[in-house]
Amino acid sequence: MYTPPPPPQDEPTLPQQPRIRPIWLIGGTAALVILGVCALISVAAAALLIWFSSSISSSSNIPPTRVVVAQNPTQVLTAVAPTPLPPINTALPFVTVPSFVTAPPFVTATPALSLSAAPDQAVRSYFQLVSQKRYDLTWPLLTNAFKQKFNCCAPNYDYLGYITWWNSVNHVDFGTVSTISQDANRAIVYAELYYVMNTGARSGVDSNPYFELLYDSFSATWQLNDKRAAP
């Protein structure tokens, strides 16, 4: 009689040992996670900084607004303040003076003081001023009688002829100048005058060396009233 062999018995199973992961693998994974979190934080912070900077720039370019209250208290209008105008340049423009414009001659005499000092000094001062072409000062020092005789005629007299003559004279040289007689209102002065013309020619002594002067109390000056050959 056949007897089957007994079934094979299972081999005893050895207990499984737990798997141990390398330390470097765990540390690397943690480092990657930390780096990823830091990168996200950095990107978010940069984006926030850019947005904040752009907001500040845009707000600084917007002009301030002012609130205008209408007649209706419930209605409020907002208006943009006008852009301020650029400052006005108040500096004067540079002006070029033409070369033919000449400055008036420099005056060293003070006629109001010197002419009131003495009659002979008044005559010297008068001819010094005409030599400097100060006709605005010398013309009033002539009485109407003098103008009528030498710059005819009234009422306007010949002021143009007066300045035309003196413009042909370069200057006046003096010889003897002295007071012959004088009282409170009238004086006689003897003056030797030589006229040096613009051409360089020099005249002989003036043939009418005696000057009659009248004292003008209003201007406190001696005025030329006549010019003649004898006192």
C-alpha positions as CSV (number, residue, x, y, z in Angstrom):
1,M,0.0,0.0,0.0
2,Y,1.3,3.4,-1.1
3,T,1.7,6.0,1.6
4,P,2.2,9.5,0.3
5,P,5.0,11.5,1.7
6,P,4.1,14.0,4.3
7,P,3.7,17.6,3.0
8,P,6.8,19.7,3.3
9,Q,7.0,21.9,6.3
10,D,7.5,25.6,5.8
11,E,10.9,26.8,6.6
12,P,11.0,29.1,9.6
13,T,10.7,32.8,8.6
14,L,13.4,35.0,9.9
15,P,12.2,38.2,11.5
16,Q,12.8,41.3,9.1
17,Q,15.3,43.9,10.3
18,P,14.1,47.5,10.1
19,R,15.6,49.6,7.2
20,I,17.9,52.4,8.4
21,R,18.0,55.5,6.1
22,P,21.3,57.3,5.7
23,I,21.6,60.5,7.8
24,W,22.9,62.5,4.8
25,L,19.7,61.8,2.9
26,I,17.5,63.1,5.7
27,G,19.6,66.2,6.2
28,G,19.7,67.0,2.5
29,T,15.9,66.7,2.2
30,A,15.4,69.1,5.2
31,A,17.9,71.6,3.7
32,L,16.1,71.6,0.4
33,V,12.8,72.3,2.1
34,I,14.3,75.2,4.1
35,L,15.9,76.6,1.0
36,G,12.6,76.4,-0.9
37,V,10.7,78.2,1.9
38,C,13.4,81.0,2.0
39,A,13.2,81.4,-1.7
40,L,9.5,81.9,-1.6
41,I,9.8,84.4,1.2
42,S,12.4,86.3,-0.7
43,V,10.3,86.5,-3.9
44,A,7.3,87.6,-1.9
45,A,9.3,90.3,-0.1
46,A,10.8,91.6,-3.4
47,A,7.3,91.7,-5.0
48,L,6.0,93.6,-2.0
49,L,8.9,96.1,-2.0
50,I,8.4,96.8,-5.8
51,W,4.7,97.3,-5.3
52,F,5.3,99.7,-2.4
53,S,7.9,101.7,-4.3
54,S,5.7,102.1,-7.3
55,S,2.8,103.2,-5.1
56,I,5.0,105.9,-3.5
57,S,6.3,107.1,-6.9
58,S,2.9,107.4,-8.4
59,S,1.4,109.1,-5.4
60,S,4.3,111.7,-5.4
61,N,3.6,112.6,-9.0
62,I,-0.1,113.4,-8.4
63,P,-0.7,117.0,-7.5
64,P,-2.4,117.7,-4.3
65,T,-6.1,118.0,-4.4
66,R,-8.3,120.6,-2.7
67,V,-11.9,120.3,-1.7
68,V,-14.2,122.9,-2.9
69,V,-17.5,123.2,-1.2
70,A,-20.3,124.1,-3.5
71,Q,-23.3,126.2,-2.5
72,N,-25.2,123.0,-1.9
73,P,-23.7,121.7,1.3
74,T,-24.4,118.1,0.3
75,Q,-22.3,118.4,-2.9
76,V,-18.5,118.3,-2.7
77,L,-16.3,118.9,-5.7
78,T,-12.7,117.7,-5.9
79,A,-10.4,119.7,-8.2
80,V,-6.8,119.1,-9.1
81,A,-4.6,122.0,-8.1
82,P,-3.1,123.8,-11.1
83,T,0.5,123.1,-12.0
84,P,2.6,126.0,-10.7
85,L,4.1,128.2,-13.3
86,P,7.9,128.4,-13.7
87,P,9.5,131.4,-12.0
88,I,9.7,134.5,-14.1
89,N,13.2,135.7,-15.0
90,T,13.3,139.3,-13.8
91,A,16.9,139.8,-14.9
92,L,17.3,142.6,-17.3
93,P,18.5,141.6,-20.8
94,F,22.1,142.5,-21.8
95,V,22.0,145.7,-23.8
96,T,24.9,146.6,-26.2
97,V,25.5,150.3,-26.4
98,P,26.4,151.4,-30.0
99,S,29.9,152.6,-30.5
100,F,28.8,156.0,-31.6
101,V,27.1,156.8,-28.3
102,T,29.5,158.7,-26.1
103,A,29.1,159.5,-22.4
104,P,28.7,163.2,-21.4
105,P,31.9,164.9,-20.3
106,F,32.8,164.7,-16.7
107,V,32.1,167.9,-14.8
108,T,34.5,168.8,-12.0
109,A,33.1,172.2,-11.2
110,T,30.1,173.0,-9.0
111,P,28.7,176.2,-10.6
112,A,26.2,177.1,-7.9
113,L,29.0,177.4,-5.3
114,S,31.9,178.7,-7.5
115,L,29.8,181.3,-9.4
116,S,28.5,182.9,-6.1
117,A,32.0,183.2,-4.7
118,A,33.3,186.2,-6.7
119,P,32.6,187.8,-10.1
120,D,35.9,186.9,-11.6
121,Q,35.6,183.3,-10.5
122,A,32.1,183.3,-12.0
123,V,33.6,184.2,-15.4
124,R,36.2,181.5,-15.1
125,S,33.6,178.9,-14.1
126,Y,31.3,179.8,-17.0
127,F,34.0,179.4,-19.7
128,Q,35.3,176.2,-18.1
129,L,31.8,174.7,-18.3
130,V,31.3,175.7,-22.0
131,S,34.7,174.0,-22.6
132,Q,33.1,170.9,-21.1
133,K,30.0,171.3,-23.3
134,R,27.7,171.7,-20.3
135,Y,25.3,174.0,-22.1
136,D,22.5,172.9,-19.8
137,L,24.4,174.7,-17.0
138,T,25.8,177.7,-19.0
139,W,22.7,178.8,-20.9
140,P,20.8,179.8,-17.7
141,L,23.9,181.9,-16.6
142,L,23.2,184.4,-19.4
143,T,20.6,187.1,-18.9
144,N,18.0,187.8,-21.5
145,A,19.9,191.0,-22.4
146,F,23.0,189.0,-23.2
147,K,21.0,186.5,-25.2
148,Q,19.3,189.3,-27.1
149,K,22.6,190.9,-28.1
150,F,24.6,187.7,-28.9
151,N,21.9,185.1,-29.6
152,C,19.2,187.1,-31.1
153,C,16.2,187.1,-30.6
154,A,13.4,187.0,-28.0
155,P,11.4,185.1,-27.0
156,N,13.2,181.9,-27.8
157,Y,16.6,183.2,-28.7
158,D,19.1,181.3,-30.8
159,Y,20.1,178.3,-28.5
160,L,21.0,176.2,-31.6
161,G,23.4,178.9,-32.8
162,Y,24.8,179.1,-29.3
163,I,25.7,175.4,-29.0
164,T,26.8,175.3,-32.7
165,W,29.5,177.9,-32.0
166,W,30.7,176.4,-28.8
167,N,30.9,172.9,-30.4
168,S,33.5,174.3,-32.8
169,V,35.6,175.4,-29.8
170,N,37.8,172.8,-28.2
171,H,38.5,174.8,-25.0
172,V,39.1,178.3,-23.7
173,D,42.5,179.5,-22.4
174,F,42.7,182.3,-19.8
175,G,45.1,185.2,-19.4
176,T,44.5,187.8,-16.8
177,V,41.1,187.6,-15.1
178,S,40.2,190.2,-12.4
179,T,37.3,192.1,-10.9
180,I,37.4,195.8,-11.9
181,S,34.4,196.9,-9.8
182,Q,31.7,195.4,-7.8
183,D,28.7,196.3,-5.6
184,A,25.8,194.2,-4.3
185,N,24.1,193.6,-7.6
186,R,26.6,194.5,-10.4
187,A,30.2,193.8,-11.2
188,I,32.7,194.5,-14.0
189,V,35.3,191.8,-14.8
190,Y,38.3,192.0,-17.1
191,A,39.1,188.7,-18.7
192,E,41.7,187.8,-21.4
193,L,40.3,184.9,-23.3
194,Y,41.9,182.7,-26.1
195,Y,39.7,180.3,-28.0
196,V,41.4,177.0,-29.1
197,M,39.3,175.6,-32.0
198,N,38.7,172.0,-32.9
199,T,41.1,172.5,-35.8
200,G,43.9,173.3,-33.4
201,A,44.0,177.0,-34.3
202,R,44.3,179.4,-31.3
203,S,42.7,182.8,-31.6
204,G,44.3,186.0,-30.3
205,V,43.0,187.7,-27.2
206,D,39.2,188.4,-27.3
207,S,38.7,192.0,-28.4
208,N,35.8,192.4,-25.9
209,P,37.4,191.6,-22.6
210,Y,35.1,193.4,-20.2
211,F,32.1,191.5,-18.8
212,E,29.2,193.0,-17.0
213,L,27.7,190.7,-14.5
214,L,24.4,190.9,-12.5
215,Y,23.8,189.1,-9.3
216,D,20.6,186.9,-9.3
217,S,19.4,186.5,-5.7
218,F,17.0,183.7,-6.7
219,S,19.7,181.3,-7.9
220,A,22.5,183.0,-5.8
221,T,24.8,183.2,-8.9
222,W,26.4,185.9,-11.0
223,Q,25.0,186.0,-14.5
224,L,26.7,187.4,-17.7
225,N,24.7,190.5,-18.8
226,D,27.0,192.1,-21.4
227,K,30.4,191.7,-23.1
228,R,32.2,194.8,-24.6
229,A,35.5,196.4,-25.4
230,A,35.4,199.0,-22.6
231,P,34.3,198.9,-19.0
